[in-house]
Each structure stands twice: as structure tokens, then as C-alpha cells.
Amino acid sequence: MYKPLKGVKVVDLTYFIAGPGTARILADWGADVIKVEPFWGDPGRTTGAGMGAPADFGANPLYSCYNSEKRGISIDLKSEKGMEILHKLLETADVFVSSYRTKALNKLGLDYETVHEKYPKIVWAQINGYGDEGPAKDNPGFDVIAFWARSGAMSDAAEIGTAVNPPIGFGDATTSCSLAGGIAAALYEQQRTGVGAKVMVSLFTQAIWNLSSLVASVQYGDKYPKTRTMANSPVINSYECKDGKWIFLAILEHERYFDSFCKVIEREDLIGNEKFCTGAGAKENSPELIEIISDAFKNWSQDEMHDKLIAVDIAHERIQGVEDVLNDPQALANNYIHEVENRDGTRSFMAMPPIKFNNVNVNVKSDAPLIGEHNEEILMSLGYTMDEIKEMEEANFIKSVAYEREFV
């Protein structure tokens, strides 16, 4: 398989979803990613349990989604020996990626300025809640607050009078894609000049970018949140079918498709009606046209309406739940989700990193590392002997996978 980052070494000092997701994407692209954890592990190891998923030694599908294809080492970064090990990793690394807050990185001497001075070729990358400047720069930031709440997405993407109950990790996962892309761009420059760069992304800026069309429109009177009964365009809206299932209609070229749509809903009498046949007219008379379309859709089931719209090439989609995607033939055909085997032999579907190279094949070779699972392998590659590794473990500078087994 095509692996454009083969030979690139990444030191991954991240936790929860956004940072680990970034490093997971780099691993999918072929990088050798070494995940560095404290003895108690990445707190993201238990996130799945709160959502009803298994989260133990045998199966941890949510954690594996963002951490498979990595090697893992567990060291005490508060100890001199632990920092010695980390710096040995950094000496030969191409990328250092962290989701620790800047204050914590400063305290550890892992801020950009310090790392760049010691290892000028390293691409230093950080993901945080709110960015490096401003009054909130040191605030804790998770996707539900920095991405959803502060950006406006939580209120403006919901129906009037409500707020979105955001799905865990949605903002994290989108932000991880941006940081991975930024790292790849910096690696390109590194290959040309031998010098690394500081790559920064925050959950807050990612959400603002995701809402960039609204940032443009609200300055000129476009109001949010909206309700489907008062949509900007009646033909860019959701409609309930007679079986209680919904379809989202997305006719972006109103004049081009309106006549065909009228035939689909068997309302040919609307063709040429100046109140509805132009985009401007439909917007001005939106509530009336929405009511007409709503009544019409209830004459057909979701499948029937889907077939009718497909026949005239009108953009639309069935509104599904995430559970439906597990059996979605389009997702399966493109390996957007892929069935993998857990350590205990059970199988789970896993969302795959979204970028594909050359073909849609995937090959998940290794599950997420357990805490310190690859301590010996990594430390020996850094020049430590087995005796030294044993001494470090006895002195509590490192911990191995056996530690995790005691707590499952």
C-alpha cells in the first residue's frame, strides 16, 4: 500500500481524541508513531465506557480508532530519567505532536522555542482549545466547549429554542484532520530546508472555519438559528415521508431543477408560478412553499421518494442515524468503516482516516498499544540494554503492559 510518510518518526504526546487522532492519521500514512503515556495512561482509554462501549484490555474500539497503528511507551516525565528517554526519542524524531496545554509544555521544557533550539529539524505541532493568544489561551478546551459552545455551532445549528447535544469527538476528529495536513505541509518544507516549523491548530479556530459560510452571511442580516419551517430555501430543507422517515432535499440550482421537482411531487401546477419558480421568489414565499412540499412528501415512503428524486438527478439524501452507517453499502464499499479484530477476538467496526491514496484498501495491522506495551522494543532501539531497562522499571521510571492488566 502507498505510504507517503514511511520513514517519518513521530513522537505522540497527546490524549483523548483530537491529538491522538492526528497521530493516527500520520500512522495511517506510514509514519512510525510512538505514543508516550503516563503510567495511568491516556484518559481517552476510558471514554468508550461512558458511551456504553467496551473499554478494557480485550476490546476498546473507541480508543483504538484514534490510536491503532502506533507503538506505545510509558515513562515518568517528572523524573530526570523519563525526560532523558523522551529527549532520546526527540533526537531522531521528525515530528513532535502534543495536545498538552502550553503551560504544561513550558513546565516540561517541551515548548516550541526550547525544542526548536535543541532539535531544529523537528516539526513541532500542538492542538489546543483556543489558540496561543487572547484571554482564553490557557483555558481547558474540549470539543464540546471550545468547538461547539463558543463558536456558535451549538446554538446556531439547532432548531430555534434548543441547542445541539453534540456527539463526542466530532469537533476533535475534524480538527485532527487539519493538524495532520499542516504537519504534512511542514514536513515538505523540512525536506527542502532541513528546518522544522511550529504548526498550530485549535478546536475554536476549526469550528469557525467549519462555519465560515455563516461568518460571511451573518454580517449581512442572515439570522441563526433557523427552523425548517422558515428555511432560507424551501428546496434545501428536510421533509417527512408517509412512513415517518425523512429526506433532506438539496436543490442548489433552483431554476435548473424546479420544474423537474414539481413533476416529482406531482405538482405541475406550480411550474411557471412566479411566487416559487425562482430562487428569490421561493425565498420570499418560503413558508407557503415549505407547506406545499411537506404535504406532497407525505404521499410517498422514504424509499419511494428517494427513487423518484434519483430518477431526475435531484440532490438529496435519506436522513440516517449513525447506526445505519454500519450497514451503509457506500461506506462499506469505500472502506470508510472497516471491521477489525479486537485483542480478545471479538470484532468491531471502526471509522477509518478519511484520506485515501491510489485505492480504497485499508490494512489495520496493529491495535492501539497498551500502556507501555513497546517499552523494551523502543528503549532498545534508543541504545538501552535489557539490564538498564529492568533497572528503570524497578526504579519506577517506566511501566509496562503488565501494569494495565492489573486494572482490567
N, C-alpha and C positions, 0 to 999 in steps of 0.2 A: 504493500500500500504506500501511496505517496505521503511522505512525512517531511514537510519543508523545514521543520525545526530540529531534525535529527542532528545530534551533536551539541545542541544547546543545553546548558545546565542551568536549572532554576532552583533557587533556594526559596521555599514557600513558608513564610511565617504569617499565616492567616488563620482565621477562624470563622465559624458559622457558614455563610453561603457565598457572599459576593467575592471575597478574596479567594477562597478555595475554588470557586467556580472559574475564576480567571486562570488559576494554575492548572485546573483540569482541562481547560481548552488548550493551553500550551502543551500539556501532556498528550492530548489527542493529536496535536500537530507534530508530535515526535520528540518533544523536549524531555530530558531526564529531569523530572521534578522530585525534589527531596523535601518532604513536608516535615517541618520542625515543630514539635509539640512540647508543652509542659507535661509533667508526669500525670496530671489528671486528664490530659487530652484536650482536644478541640471541643468546646462546649456544644458545637454543632452535632456531635456524636449522639446527643440525646434528643435532638429536635424532633425526629421522627416519632418518638414515643408519645409526645404530646399531640400528635396528629393521628394516633391510632395505628401507626406502622411499627413493625419490629425494629428494635434498635439495640441489638446485643451482639455478642461475639459471632454468632452464626449467620445473622442476616440484619443488615442495616441499610436498606435500599435508598433512603433519602440521603444519608451521609455518603454512601458510595457514589451517588450521582455526581457529587462535586469533588470527590477525592479518589476515585479509581484511577488506575494507571500511574500512580505515584509510589515512591518509596518513602518510608517513614522512619524518623529518628526522634527519640525523646530525650531531651537534655535539660539541665537546670541552668537557665540563662542568668540566674542571680549569682551563680558561682563562677569563680575565675576559670576553672577547668571547662565549664559549659561554654563560656564565651570563647575560650581558646578553640574549642571544637567548631563553633559557629564561624569563627574567622578563618579557620582552615577550609571550611566549605566555601566561604566567600572568595577566598584566594583564587579558586578555579572556576567560579560561577560566572555566567554571562548575565543573569538576571536575579535580582532580589526583589521579591514582591511581598508586601505586608498590608494587613488591614488593622494593625495596631494604630492607636491614636498617636498623633505627633508627639505629645508629651511623653508617652511611654517609650517611643523610639529614641527621643532625645536622652532619656534617662539611661537607656541601654547603650548609648553611643552608636545607634543604628540609623540616625537621621541622615538625610541625603548628603549634607555637606561633609560629615565625617566619613561616611562610606565612600563617597566620590574621591575624597583626598587619598584614602588608602588604596582603593581599587578603581581607578578612573575609567576602566572599560565597562564596569557594571552598569546595566540598565536598572535603575532604582525606581520601583513602581509602588505606589500607595493608593489604596482605596479607603475613603473615609466618608463620614456623614455629610459634612457641609463645606468642605474645601479648606484651603490653607489660610485664608484671610477672613476678616469680619468678626462680629461679636459671637457667632456660634461656632467658631473654628475648633474649639476644644470640647464641644458638646458630644455626648454619646449619640451615635446615629445608626439607626436600623432602618430597613426599607419602609416599615410601616409608619415611621415618623418623618425621617428625612426625605424619603422618596414620595410617599403618599400624602402625608398630612400637610407638610409645609409647602409643597409645590402647587397645591390646588387640585391635584388629581383625586384626592379622597372625596372632596365635595363636588367638584365640577363634572366628574364622570358619572355621578349618580343621578337618580331621579330627584326632582325638587323635593326638599323636605327630608331627604335621607343622606347618608354618607356611605361610601363603599366600605364594605368589610373586606379589606384587602387580603388576597391569598398570600400565604407565607412565601417569601423568596422571590416574588415577581419582580420587584424593583432590583433586588440583588442580582438576579440572573441577567437582566438586561444590562446592568452596569458592568458586570464581569465581561460581557462581550466587548464593550468599549475599551476597557483596560487592556484586554488581550490584544485588540487591534493596535492600541497605542504602543504596547510593548513590541509588537512585531515591527512597527514602523521604526522605533528606536533601534531595534536590532539591525535593521537595514543600514541605518546611519553608522552604527557601531562597526559593521563590517567594512564600511568605506573609510572610516577615520580612526578606528580603534578606541574611540571615546564613547562612553555611555551617556545617558541622559536621565533627567528626572521626569517620570511620567505620572501624571496625577489625574484622578477622576473621583468625583463624589456622587453619592446617591442623589443629592439635591440637584446637581447640575444635569445628571442623567434624566431625571424626571422633567426638568424644564425643557431639555432638548426633545424628549418624547412629546411634550405638549407645545412644541414650537409653533404649530399652526394656530393654536389658541392664543399664544403670546402675541402673534401678529394681529389676530382678529379682535380680541377684546379691547384693544386700544381704540377701535373704531365702532364701538357700540354693540358688538356681538356679546350676548349675555349668557352666562352659565351659572348654575346648572340648568339643564333643559329637561323637558318632559317629552315623551314620544308623541303626545297629542299636540304639541306645539313645535315639532321639529323644524329645523331650517328648511329642509326639503322633504316633502311628503314621500318622495321616492328614494330617499336614503333614510330608512326607518325600519322598525320591526313590526311584524304583523302576525297575529294569531290565526292559525288554521282551524278547520272544523274539529280536528281531533285534539285540540288543546296544545298542539306543538307550534313552535314559532319559526318564522323565516325572517332573516334580515335582508332587505332589498337595498341595492347599492347602484342606482342608476345615476352615474356622474355626468353623463351627456344627455340631458333631459330631452332636448328637441330631437335628437337622433333616435331615441328609443321609445318615446312616449306613445306613438301610435301603436307600435307592436305590443307595448304593455297593456294598452287599452283592450286590444284583442285578446290577450291572455286572460284578463279578468272579465272578459265578455261585456265590456262597457264601451263599445264602439261609438256610442252616442257622445262620448267625451272628446273624440278626435276633432280637432279644429276649434274646440271651445277655448276662447281667448283667456278665460279665467285660469285654465290649467295647462294649456299646451306649450307654454314657455316656462323656462325655469323661474323667471321673475314673477310671472303670473301665479305659478304654483306656490311660490314662497309667500306671496301676498295673501293667497287664499288657502293657506296650509291647513287650518283646522277642518275646513269643509272637505278638501280632497283626502285628508287622512281618514275621515269618517267614511267616505265612499269606498276607499281601498280596503279599510278594515271590514266593512260589510261584505265586500266581494270575496276576500280571502276566506271567509268562513263557509264558503261553498265547496271548498276542496280540502282534502287532507294535506299534511305537510309533504308527503311523497308525491301526491298528485300535482301540487303546485310547483314543486321542485322540477318535475318532468316538463311541465308546461313552460317554465322560465328557461330551462336548459334548451328547449327546442328553438327558442328565438334568441339565444345567446345573451340573455339579460343577466348581469352580475347579481348574485345573491348567494346566500348560504343558509343551510339549516342551522338553527341555534342549538348547539350541543352542550353537554356537560363534559367536564374533563374525563369523567369515567367513560364516556362514549369514545373518546380518542384512543383508548386502549385497544379498541377493535376497529378503528378507522382504517379502511384499506389504503387510503392515501398516505397516512402516517406510517403504516407498516411497509408499504412498497418502497418508500424513500428512506427507511430506517431512521425516521425522526424519533421513533421509540423503538427499543430493541430489547428482546428478552435476554436476560443474563442469569447466570447461576450464582447463587449466594454461597458462602462458605459452608453452610450446613446442607447444601444440596438442593434446597428449595430454589424456585425461580421467580424472578420479579421483572416487570417491565421497567425500563429506565429511559428517561429522556436523554437524547444524545446531543452533544455540542452541535450547533446549527450549521457550521461551515463544512462543506464537503469539497474534496479535491479529486477531480478526474472521474470519480464514480460515487455511488451512494453506499458502498460497502462499509461496514464497521467491524472492528475486531477488538473487543474489550478483553485484554489479556490478563489483567490483574484487578482484584477487588481493592477497595480502599485499604491502605495499610492499617494494621492495628497499632496501638501505641508502642512506639519503639521497635516495630517488627523487624526493621532492617538495620538496627544498631550495629551489629557486628560487620555486616557487609559494607556499610558506609564508612564506618570508622577504620576498617582495614584498608579501604581504598584511600584513606587520608594518611596512611602510614603508621597507624597504631597497631601494636601487637595484641594477640589474644590475652596475654598476661596483663597488659595495660588496660584493656577493655574490661577485664574481670575486676581489676582494682578500682576502676572508675565506677563500676556498678556497685561494688561493695561500699564505696565511699559516698554513694547516693548522688553521683554527678549525672548518671544516666539511668534510665529504666527500660526494661524490655517488655515484650508482649506478655510475658508471664504475669506482669502486674495487672494487665487488663483482665486476664482470665479470672483473677480473684474476685472481680466485682461484677461478674455476669451470672 
